[in-house]
Amino acid sequence: MRLRKKVKAGALQFVLFMGAVIAVLLMTFVLLHNIHQLFDKKTTKVVEVVKKADMGIQYAMGQNLQNNVPTTLGLGLDDGIEVTMTKSYWGIFETYRAESKFKKIQFSKVALVGGRLENDFPALYLKDNDRPMIIAGSAKITGSAYLPKQGIRPGGISGRFYQFQTPVYGSTHESSKTLPQVDGGFKTNLKQMMMDDKVNSSVEQLRFKPNLVAANSFESPTQFMYGDVLRFSEGELKGNIVVKARGSITIGKGCAIQDVVFVAPKIMVEDGFTGRLQALATEEIQVGKKAYLRYPSALVVDRGDEPNPKNRRIPHILIQDGAIINGVVGYFGTHEDNVLYPQIKVSEKALIQGEVYCEKALELKGTVLGKVATDSFIAMENGSIYQNHLFNGNIDATKLTAEYGGLLLNSDKTVVKWMY
């Protein structure tokens, strides 16, 4: 006898509903898995594009790229990622802009580049002018030193004799008749920036006004500001901006400055200013008391072959008491006239963390944590002039971080700062 049992329609509907739910869930899991795989692939490619930009910058720093000419790099990897590099200058430093691209994925990066510290870099390189160096007072040299053939010996000025046991706390070597050579492209660009005082109507210009607030990314074209005599007392300037004046520029402590380049015959940074900038002048730079310039800052005077006035007695670069400079201080001049005053003067209690490069005479009474390269020293005391004397100044190469990047010499390069 066969039993017959009827199944209710509601139960059948429930079974069909559960089957549909399970099918939707399975399709969802499959879709999520595919999306996850696609996302992983895209993320991996984005990371590769970013890494390729970094590789491009590191590779380009070792190549002789033309200035402001985009160059496509072949990095030896057949991954479909295209990298284009553009080299240019920003003040005394170089900039490298990397643009990496894969289909619709694009990434760009701008690096500020300076000279890398060589291994066991010297605290002092003093050009050989056929006369010995005299060290006196509380002066001290810590690190290796390149000195004239006649060497170095302790001495005294106004009864203040050398206080330590040995003239150099480090190894000594014989210097040559020339200073370490500066990169030729850097010097050409520096002269061009200083000589070109004409207003370029084809570039974006900023108009000077009190309390001006302006910021410009290094991903954008450079903005320029022109004037005759400019004084910045308040306001804010940040980024890819060049300020040029035919007369002078004064920067007050009430003005916030980051990464801006100033170009003028005379540039004054007032007492108490804090910021990060590059000052490029043809005549004079003064940094006031207790001013603080963050890394990487630069103070450079380039006289070229222009002779100095015979009645001039003030330094071309004066760093006053208590000022702190993080970066480069440099004087360039090929004139042959013999001047009996310092081209760079670092006052007592002033501090430079970085380097000083002087193609003429340096008066160092403050401290340099880093390196010094100079044609000669000079000391001005009690109305007397002491040639090739280091008096009370301190040079210590051991206190400068190995990551420092500065003046572009004919050596390796390093990233000083990633620009925004």
Secondary structure, DSSP 8 states (H G I E B T S, - for coil): --------HHHHHHHHHHHHHHHHHHHHHHHHHHHHHHHHHHHHHHHHHHHHHHHHHHHHTTS---BT--EEE--S--SS-EEEEEEEEETTEEEEEEEEEETTEEEEEEEEEEEE--TT--SEEE---SS-EEEETT-EEES-EEE-TT-EEEEEETTEE--SSSS-BS-EEE--SS---B-HHHHHHHHHHHH--S--TTS-B----TT-EEEE-TTS--EEEEEEEEEE-SSEEEESEEEEEEEEEEE-TTSEEEEEEEEEEEEEE-TT-EEEEEEEEEEEEEE-TT-EEEEEEEEEEEEET----TT--S-SEEE-TT-EEEEEEEEEE------SS-SEEE-TT-EEEEEEEEEEEEEE-SEEEEEEEEEEEEEEETTEEEETEEES-EEEGGGS-TT-EES-BSS-EEEEEE--
